[in-house]
Amino acid sequence: MRFLKTVVVGVSMLGACAAGETIEAEYTGIAGGTSARHVKVRNEGTFYAGHMMHTITSGSRAGHSFGTFCVDVREYVRPGSLTYQVVDLADAPMPGDPYGRAKADAVSAVIANAMALGWLDKNLQADSGASDYLAKMGAIQAAVWGALGYQIRDDSWRTSSDLNTYYDILLHDDTFDSSLRTNGLRAMVAPNQQDMLYIVPLPPAAFAGAGVLAVGFGIRVMRRHKQA
C-alpha cells in the first residue's frame, strides 16, 4: 500500500478569500489514520482515500482543524506549517498542466452531488460519527480523482469494498446530476506540494466541532509504501 500523498492547506482568516491570497496551515493526517479506506488508481498505485485533515497555523483561527480532498495524486506532503495560494481549480495543479474548466466543473459536480446526498456540508465538512463516514469520504475522494481523469479501479480487490459501494451510489447514472456546481470551490496550491480543494468563503460555523474529526490519528509524514 502506498500512503496517500497529501499536502498542507489552510483556511482564510478573513472569511472571504481573494484569488492568489496566501494562507498557512499544517496537514495533520487522513481521517481514520490507518483505518482510512483505500482505492486503486490505474498507472498510479493504491492510495488511502478520504477526508484530509489540516490545522490552521496563523491568524485569528490558528489551531482550528478542517477536512478536505486531494486534487494532486502525483505530489507529496512536507511536514510543518506551509504557505499556499487559493486559485481557480481550473488552474491547478501548480506546477503542471492546468486541469481546465471541464475537469474543474466535473469535480465541482462530484462535490455538489455529495452535498446533495448529505455526506458533506457546504464547507466540505462532515460528521465523523455518521454511518460509514470513512467509506463515504473515501468514495468522494475517489470520485474527485476520477473527475480529474485518473482511472479508478473500483473492480480491484485493492479498492475497499465499502468505499466501492458508496462510490457507486455517488456516481449512479440515475441520480448523479452533472449540472450541479459547488459554490466557492477553489484549490490550494504550492510548488512541489500536493494541491487540495478549498471552499471560499469558509465561515466560522464550519469549524464548530471540527476538532473531533482529528481524534484518533496524529501528525504523520506520508511516504511511499507499495503493496505487493
N, C-alpha and C positions, 0 to 999 in steps of 0.2 A: 504493500500500500504506500503511495506517496501522500504525505500530508498535504492538505490544500495549501497552496501558496497564497498568502494573504498579506494585505497591506494595512498600514495605519491610516485612518482618516479622521475627519473631525466634523464639528457642527458649528454653524455660525453663531458667534457670540451676540450678534445684533438682531437675530430673528431672520430678517430678510438678508439675502446674500447676493451681491453683485457679481457678475461674471468676472473671473480672474481673482476674486478675493482669496487670500491665503488664510488657512486655519490650521491649528495644531492639535494633534491627538495621538494616542498610542493604541495599537492593537493589543487586545488582552486575551484573545483565544476564540475558538469557534464554540458556539453554544453547545453544551453537552460534552465537550472535550473529546475523548476517545470513543464516546458513545454516539457522536455525530454520525449521520448516515454517509454513505459513500456512493460514488457514481463513476462508471467507466466512460471516458471520453475518447472516442476513436483517435488514434495517432498522437494522443497527448498523455494518457495514463489513467490511473484510478485515483480519485481525489475525495477527501472529505468535502461534504457539501452541506451548507446550512447557514444559519444566521451568524455573521461575522461581528464579534463584539469589540467595541472600542471605548476608550475613556478620554474625555476632553482634558487637555493638559494646560490650557491657558485661558485667561478671561474670566468673566463672571460665572461661567458654568464649569469651571475646572473641577474635575472629579466625577462628573456625571457620565453615565455609560449609555450606549445605544447599540442597536444591531443593524446590519446592512448586508449587501450581497456583492460578490466579486464580479467584475467585468473584464478581468485581465488574467486569463489562465496561465500565461507563459512567464509571468514575473514572480518574484519572491518578496518576502517581507524582511525588513530590517528591524531590529529591536529599538526601543526607545521612542521618545516623542519626535514626530516629524512634521514638516510643514507641507501642505498640499494646496492645490488650486481647485476651485469649483469651475467646471467648464460644461458646455453643452455635451451631452452624451454622444452626439454625432461626431464630436471632435476627439473623443477617446479612441484608443489608448494613447498615452503620451510617454515615451516616443512610440512611433509605429504608424501604420496606415490607418487613417480615420475610419471608424465604422460606417459613417454616413447616416443620412436621415432614415433610410428604410430599416436598417438594423436597430437604430435608436428607437424608432416607433414600435418595432417588434418587441423590444424589451419593455417599453412603456406599456404595451398591451398586456404582456405577461404579468407585470406588477398590478395593473388595474384589475385584471381578472382575479388575481389572488386576493385583492382587497374586496372585490365583489363577493367572493366566497366567504369572507370574514376571517381569512387567515392572517391578514395584515391590517393595520390601521393606516390612515392617510400619511403617516410619517415613517412607514416601513417597519413599525414596531409590532410585536406580537406578544401574546400571553404565554410565557414559558410553561405555565401549568395547564395549558389547554390540551385536549386529547390529541395525541400523535404530533405534538409540536415539532419534534426533531425531524420527523418524516416529512411534514408539510414544508418546513423551511428548506430541507434538502431538495424537495421537488421543485420549489420556486427557484433555487439556485441552478438546478439542472436545466430548467426551462429558460432561464436567463442566458446560460451558455448556449443552449440550442438556438435561441433567437439571434445570437451573435454569429452563428454559422458553424459552431462546433457540433460534431456528430455525437449525440448522446446514445450510448449503448444501453437502452433500457431492457434489452433482451439478454444482457450479460449477467452471469452469476456474480460478478463483482459489484453490480449495482444492487443496493439494498432493496429487498422485496417491498417493504412498506413505503420507501421513497418512490419506487416504481408505481405502486398503487395510486399515490396522490399525484404523481406526475401525469398519469393517465386521466385522473379526474380533472386536474387543472387544464389540460390541453384537449379535453374531449371535444370532438368535432361538433356535437350537438349543442354544446353550451359555451365554448370559447368564443368571445367576441373580439375579433381582431381590430375593430374600430375604436375600442376603448383606449384612453390615454390617461397617464398619471400626472396630475398637476405638480409642477415644480421639480420634475425628475431631472437630475443632473449627474455628473460624475466627479469624483475626487481623484486627481491625478498628480503624479510626480515622476520625474525621470528615474528609471531603474527601480521602480516600486510598483506593486500591483495596484490597479485602479479599482475603485468601488463606486456603488451607487450612492446618491445623496439627494435628499429632498430639500428644496428651497421654497419657502422658509420652513424651519423646524421650530415650532413654538415651544415654550417651556412645558406645556402639558405633555409633550412627547416623552419627557423624562420621568414622569410620575411612575415610580416603581421600577424603573429600568434597571436599577442596581441588582434586583433579584435575578435578572436574566443571566448575570455573570457568575452566580454561585455555582460551585462545583467544578470550576476549572480555573487554572492560574495562567499567568503570562507564559507563553511558550514561543520559542523561535521555531518557525516551521522549516523543516528540512526535508529533502527528498528521501523517501522510504518506499521503494518499489516492491510491490507484492509479487511473489513468484507465480 
